[in-house]
Amino acid sequence: QVQLQESGGGLVQTGGSLRLSCTASGHSPNIYDMGWFRQAPGKGREGREWVAEINGRNYETFYADSVKGRFTISTDTAKNTTYLQMNSLKPEDTAVYYCTAHNNIGPRIWGQGTQVTVSA
């Protein structure tokens, strides 16, 4: 079974940058679309916001309007790692960021999350 581990979160000032990493482990013959969600302070699981996604077959990328032009999702298949480069960070980007993997076969797989805090 695939497991996901995020890293790279931290505290950064407004306008700064961070790069999140998500490393997948475990064997699976399936192809997954990889994505990132975030959960802002005070919001429950149902309030998680979709941020970005990369298609596992053609590597087409998709972004929420709130991050378009500032965030970039990419993947290194040799390292089984998906990245989220976050530039021009704003206080409203403060959240726990979750990596996900999904396809049409089973439920969405979630990582444990990594905290990103942007100070004003």
Order of alpha helices (4+ residues) and beta strands (2+ residues): beta-beta-beta-beta-beta-beta-beta-beta-beta-beta-beta
